[in-house]
Amino acid sequence: MTDWLVQGLIPQGHCVLTVGEPHAMKSWMLEHLAICVASGQPFLGELDVKQQQVIIVDEDTPTEVLNTRIDRFCLGMNLSRTELEKENLIVRSMTGFQFMKNDDIDYLKLLSSISPPSLIIIDSLTTSSIGYDLNQTVDAMKVAKRWSKLKENGNTLIVSHHLSLKLHNGYVNTPDELERRVMGNTQLVAQCDTLLGVIRRKTKEASAGIISKSRRTLLNVSSLTMELREPKDQSWARLIMLEDSPDLPTDGCRRVLPYYTVDAVPSLTPKELSKISNGEYREQEARDILRELEQHDVLKREMGLGKDKRFTYVLNPDFLKPRSLSNEYWDALRV
């Protein structure tokens, strides 16, 4: 039976690599999570947590900004930050923490031993691995292997990292696509227990999707959508879970659709898409993209006319008609 830190989403004792593009609300989510676990309040107001000591090590967010966010979250959740820090919350901002410094690791181990198990949140991997090239296998493995030292005594470790901007720009909607876009060497993903993606939703202001993939445990929550609530004066803040998680296009679908709508290509097979994209998509990836667009009625599948009779995908004429025939998935493709 799984021991959950956050019910259905984050198992206790896991190393969780949390990734997202800049300004995707990744830090907001982690700060909210920290306060929820330290106070025992449900994550996003819905998912039960296992209350315990929380240690935030932030080498990415300016101290003033971090403190303001924590204060606002505490106000929005009717909590006293002073009382929270007396009991369960330890915040270390811009102290120069580095994964490869033994003293830094030992200090965190000492803090976490005060009240084990603890949740340790480190933001971010890049700023805490200065001097190491995370694109190189050897350096990535050296840094990632330090994570296990912080998981002693049943601790849960969450490390914040980035998605690569070189591969694509846009949405990620599947765990496999999320894994492919993690910045740096594949060993970073291989050495974590759970991968958590925070993806900004452009169809709804101040909202983001969370996509999860575990390498060790079956998760009950594979995706959800959260939204930031705040007054005009920004005196307090609260993150909540939205009831319906938008079914949005994957990044590949966004990049492939213009072949139909802009270049006016009449039809494509997976093999033709792989070729026309100059190998950007392998044939299996191309097939997955075309099938997704078909499942959402953006494309229609027809029997090809060639000798091999392969299926070909053509644009659904309704997609180009007025917005009255639209839906949320179609609207997201048109952004």
C-alpha positions as CSV (number, residue, x, y, z in Angstrom):
1,M,0.0,0.0,0.0
2,T,1.4,3.4,-1.0
3,D,2.3,5.9,1.7
4,W,1.2,9.2,0.1
5,L,2.7,12.7,0.9
6,V,0.0,14.1,-1.4
7,Q,-2.9,11.7,-2.0
8,G,-2.6,10.0,-5.3
9,L,0.0,12.4,-6.7
10,I,3.3,12.4,-4.7
11,P,4.4,9.2,-2.8
12,Q,6.2,9.7,0.5
13,G,10.0,9.1,0.2
14,H,10.2,9.8,-3.5
15,C,12.6,12.1,-5.4
16,V,10.3,14.3,-7.5
17,L,11.8,16.2,-10.4
18,T,9.4,19.1,-11.0
19,V,9.8,20.7,-14.4
20,G,8.2,23.6,-16.4
21,E,9.0,26.5,-18.7
22,P,9.8,29.9,-17.1
23,H,6.8,31.6,-15.6
24,A,4.7,28.4,-15.7
25,M,3.7,28.8,-12.0
26,K,6.1,26.1,-11.0
27,S,7.5,28.1,-8.0
28,W,4.0,29.2,-7.0
29,M,2.9,25.5,-6.9
30,L,5.9,24.4,-4.9
31,E,5.5,27.2,-2.3
32,H,1.8,26.4,-2.0
33,L,2.7,22.7,-1.6
34,A,5.2,23.6,1.1
35,I,2.6,25.5,3.1
36,C,0.0,22.8,2.7
37,V,2.3,20.0,3.9
38,A,3.6,22.1,6.8
39,S,0.1,23.1,7.9
40,G,-1.7,19.9,7.0
41,Q,-4.2,21.7,4.7
42,P,-5.2,19.9,1.5
43,F,-3.1,20.6,-1.6
44,L,-5.0,22.8,-4.0
45,G,-7.9,22.6,-1.5
46,E,-8.6,19.0,-2.6
47,L,-5.8,16.5,-2.1
48,D,-5.0,15.3,1.4
49,V,-1.4,15.7,2.6
50,K,0.7,14.0,5.2
51,Q,1.6,16.8,7.6
52,Q,5.3,17.1,8.3
53,Q,8.3,19.4,8.5
54,V,9.1,21.2,5.3
55,I,12.5,22.7,4.3
56,I,12.5,25.2,1.4
57,V,15.9,25.8,-0.2
58,D,15.5,28.5,-2.8
59,E,18.4,29.6,-4.9
60,D,16.3,30.9,-7.8
61,T,13.6,33.3,-6.5
62,P,14.7,36.6,-5.0
63,T,14.3,36.5,-1.3
64,E,11.8,39.4,-1.2
65,V,9.6,37.8,-3.8
66,L,9.7,34.5,-2.0
67,N,8.8,36.0,1.3
68,T,5.9,38.0,-0.2
69,R,4.5,34.9,-1.8
70,I,4.7,32.9,1.4
71,D,3.0,35.7,3.3
72,R,0.2,36.0,0.7
73,F,-0.4,32.2,0.7
74,C,-0.6,32.2,4.5
75,L,-3.1,35.0,4.4
76,G,-5.2,33.3,1.7
77,M,-5.2,30.0,3.7
78,N,-5.9,31.7,7.1
79,L,-2.6,30.7,8.6
80,S,0.0,32.4,10.7
81,R,3.4,32.3,9.1
82,T,5.1,32.9,12.5
83,E,3.4,29.9,14.0
84,L,4.1,27.8,10.9
85,E,7.8,28.6,11.1
86,K,7.8,27.8,14.8
87,E,6.4,24.3,14.1
88,N,7.0,22.9,10.6
89,L,8.4,25.4,8.1
90,I,12.0,26.2,7.5
91,V,12.9,28.6,4.7
92,R,16.5,29.1,3.4
93,S,16.7,31.7,0.6
94,M,19.8,32.5,-1.5
95,T,22.3,30.9,0.9
96,G,24.5,29.5,-1.9
97,F,23.4,25.9,-1.5
98,Q,25.1,23.5,-3.9
99,F,24.4,19.8,-4.4
100,M,28.0,18.9,-4.8
101,K,29.1,20.5,-1.5
102,N,29.2,17.9,1.3
103,D,28.7,20.6,4.0
104,D,25.5,21.7,2.3
105,I,24.1,18.2,2.0
106,D,25.1,17.4,5.6
107,Y,23.4,20.6,6.8
108,L,20.1,19.7,5.1
109,K,20.3,16.1,6.5
110,L,20.8,17.7,10.0
111,L,17.8,19.9,9.6
112,S,15.6,17.1,8.3
113,S,16.6,14.9,11.2
114,I,15.0,17.3,13.7
115,S,11.6,16.0,12.8
116,P,11.7,13.1,10.3
117,P,10.4,12.5,7.7
118,S,10.6,15.9,6.1
119,L,9.7,17.3,2.7
120,I,12.8,19.0,1.2
121,I,12.1,21.4,-1.7
122,I,15.1,22.7,-3.7
123,D,14.6,25.5,-6.3
124,S,16.3,25.1,-8.7
125,L,18.5,22.3,-10.0
126,T,20.5,24.6,-12.3
127,T,21.3,27.2,-9.7
128,S,22.3,24.5,-7.2
129,S,24.6,22.7,-9.7
130,I,26.9,25.5,-10.7
131,G,30.1,24.3,-12.4
132,Y,28.4,21.1,-13.7
133,D,27.1,20.6,-17.2
134,L,23.8,18.9,-16.8
135,N,23.8,18.1,-20.5
136,Q,26.7,15.7,-20.0
137,T,26.0,12.2,-18.7
138,V,28.8,12.2,-16.2
139,D,28.0,15.5,-14.6
140,A,24.2,14.8,-14.6
141,M,24.8,11.5,-12.8
142,K,27.1,13.0,-10.3
143,V,24.5,15.6,-9.3
144,A,21.5,13.3,-9.5
145,K,23.2,10.7,-7.2
146,R,23.4,13.3,-4.5
147,W,19.6,13.3,-4.3
148,S,19.6,9.9,-2.6
149,K,21.5,11.3,0.4
150,L,18.6,13.7,1.1
151,K,16.0,10.9,1.0
152,E,17.4,9.3,4.1
153,N,14.9,8.8,7.0
154,G,12.0,8.6,4.6
155,N,12.4,12.2,3.4
156,T,10.7,13.3,0.2
157,L,12.8,15.5,-2.1
158,I,11.4,17.8,-4.7
159,V,13.8,19.4,-7.1
160,S,12.7,22.2,-9.5
161,H,14.1,22.2,-13.0
162,H,13.3,23.5,-16.5
163,L,11.9,22.2,-19.7
164,S,14.0,22.7,-22.8
165,L,13.0,25.7,-25.0
166,K,15.2,24.4,-27.8
167,L,13.0,21.5,-28.8
168,H,9.6,23.1,-28.9
169,N,7.5,26.0,-27.7
170,G,4.0,25.4,-26.5
171,Y,2.0,22.9,-24.6
172,V,3.0,19.5,-23.3
173,N,0.0,17.3,-22.6
174,T,1.4,13.8,-22.2
175,P,3.9,12.2,-19.8
176,D,6.1,10.9,-22.6
177,E,6.3,14.3,-24.3
178,L,7.1,15.8,-20.9
179,E,9.9,13.4,-20.3
180,R,11.4,14.2,-23.8
181,R,11.5,17.9,-23.0
182,V,13.3,17.9,-19.7
183,M,16.4,20.1,-20.0
184,G,19.7,18.2,-19.8
185,N,20.8,14.6,-19.9
186,T,18.4,11.8,-19.7
187,Q,20.0,10.6,-16.5
188,L,18.2,13.4,-14.6
189,V,14.9,11.7,-15.4
190,A,16.4,8.2,-14.9
191,Q,17.5,9.0,-11.4
192,C,14.3,10.5,-10.1
193,D,11.3,8.5,-8.8
194,T,8.5,10.7,-10.1
195,L,8.4,13.4,-12.8
196,L,6.0,16.3,-12.3
197,G,5.3,18.8,-15.1
198,V,3.8,22.3,-14.5
199,I,2.5,23.6,-17.9
200,R,1.0,27.1,-18.2
201,R,-2.5,27.1,-19.7
202,K,-2.8,29.9,-22.3
203,T,-6.6,29.4,-22.7
204,K,-7.2,30.5,-19.1
205,E,-5.5,33.3,-17.2
206,A,-3.4,32.4,-14.2
207,S,-3.9,28.7,-14.5
208,A,-1.6,25.7,-15.1
209,G,-1.8,22.0,-15.7
210,I,0.1,19.4,-13.7
211,I,1.2,16.2,-15.5
212,S,2.7,13.4,-13.5
213,K,4.6,10.2,-14.3
214,S,6.1,7.9,-11.8
215,R,8.9,5.4,-12.4
216,R,8.3,3.5,-9.2
217,T,4.7,3.7,-8.1
218,L,1.3,3.8,-9.8
219,L,-0.2,7.2,-9.4
220,N,-3.9,7.8,-8.9
221,V,-3.7,11.4,-10.3
222,S,-2.1,11.7,-13.7
223,S,-3.2,15.2,-14.5
224,L,-5.1,18.1,-13.1
225,T,-5.5,21.9,-13.5
226,M,-4.8,24.5,-10.9
227,E,-5.7,28.2,-10.9
228,L,-4.3,31.2,-8.9
229,R,-6.9,33.2,-7.1
230,E,-6.0,36.6,-5.7
231,P,-7.7,40.0,-5.1
232,K,-6.9,43.1,-7.2
233,D,-4.6,44.5,-4.4
234,Q,-2.7,41.1,-4.4
235,S,-2.8,41.1,-0.6
236,W,-3.4,37.3,-0.5
237,A,-3.2,34.3,-2.8
238,R,-4.6,30.9,-3.1
239,L,-4.2,28.0,-5.5
240,I,-7.2,25.8,-6.1
241,M,-7.9,22.8,-8.3
242,L,-10.3,23.3,-11.2
243,E,-13.0,20.7,-11.6
244,D,-12.4,20.0,-15.2
245,S,-8.8,19.6,-16.5
246,P,-8.8,21.1,-20.0
247,D,-8.0,18.6,-22.7
248,L,-5.4,20.7,-24.6
249,P,-3.3,19.9,-27.7
250,T,0.2,18.6,-27.3
251,D,3.0,20.7,-28.6
252,G,3.5,18.4,-31.6
253,C,-0.1,18.9,-32.7
254,R,0.4,22.7,-32.6
255,R,3.4,22.5,-34.8
256,V,2.0,20.0,-37.3
257,L,-1.4,21.8,-37.9
258,P,0.1,24.6,-40.0
259,Y,1.1,22.1,-42.6
260,Y,-2.6,21.9,-43.3
261,T,-3.8,25.4,-42.5
262,V,-0.9,27.5,-43.7
263,D,1.0,25.3,-46.3
264,A,-2.2,23.8,-47.5
265,V,-0.9,20.3,-47.6
266,P,-4.0,18.2,-48.6
267,S,-3.1,15.0,-46.8
268,L,-0.3,13.4,-44.8
269,T,0.6,9.9,-43.8
270,P,2.9,9.4,-40.7
271,K,5.8,8.7,-43.1
272,E,5.1,11.8,-45.1
273,L,4.9,13.9,-42.0
274,S,8.2,12.6,-40.8
275,K,9.8,13.5,-44.2
276,I,8.2,16.9,-44.5
277,S,9.4,17.8,-41.0
278,N,12.9,17.0,-42.0
279,G,13.1,14.2,-39.4
280,E,11.9,16.3,-36.5
281,Y,9.3,13.6,-35.8
282,R,10.1,9.9,-36.1
283,E,7.4,7.9,-37.9
284,Q,5.9,6.6,-34.6
285,E,5.8,10.2,-33.2
286,A,4.2,11.4,-36.4
287,R,1.5,8.7,-36.2
288,D,0.7,9.7,-32.5
289,I,0.3,13.3,-33.5
290,L,-2.0,12.6,-36.4
291,R,-4.1,10.2,-34.3
292,E,-4.5,12.8,-31.6
293,L,-5.7,15.4,-34.1
294,E,-8.1,12.8,-35.5
295,Q,-9.4,11.9,-32.1
296,H,-10.4,15.6,-31.6
297,D,-12.0,15.8,-35.0
298,V,-9.4,18.2,-36.3
299,L,-8.3,15.7,-39.0
300,K,-10.2,12.9,-40.7
301,R,-8.6,9.6,-41.6
302,E,-9.1,8.2,-45.2
303,M,-7.9,5.2,-47.1
304,G,-4.9,6.2,-49.3
305,L,-5.0,5.8,-53.0
306,G,-1.5,4.4,-53.4
307,K,-0.4,0.8,-53.9
308,D,0.1,0.2,-50.2
309,K,-3.4,1.6,-49.3
310,R,-2.0,3.3,-46.2
311,F,-4.3,5.6,-44.2
312,T,-3.9,9.3,-44.9
313,Y,-5.0,12.2,-42.7
314,V,-6.9,15.2,-44.2
315,L,-8.1,18.4,-42.5
316,N,-11.7,18.4,-41.2
317,P,-13.4,21.2,-43.2
318,D,-15.4,22.1,-40.0
319,F,-12.2,23.2,-38.3
320,L,-12.0,26.2,-40.7
321,K,-15.7,27.2,-40.2
322,P,-16.9,29.9,-37.8
323,R,-16.1,29.6,-34.1
324,S,-19.7,28.5,-33.3
325,L,-18.6,25.0,-34.3
326,S,-15.6,25.2,-32.0
327,N,-14.6,23.6,-28.7
328,E,-11.9,24.1,-26.1
329,Y,-9.4,21.9,-27.9
330,W,-9.9,23.7,-31.2
331,D,-9.7,27.1,-29.5
332,A,-6.4,26.1,-27.9
333,L,-5.0,25.2,-31.4
334,R,-6.0,28.6,-32.7
335,V,-4.2,30.6,-30.0
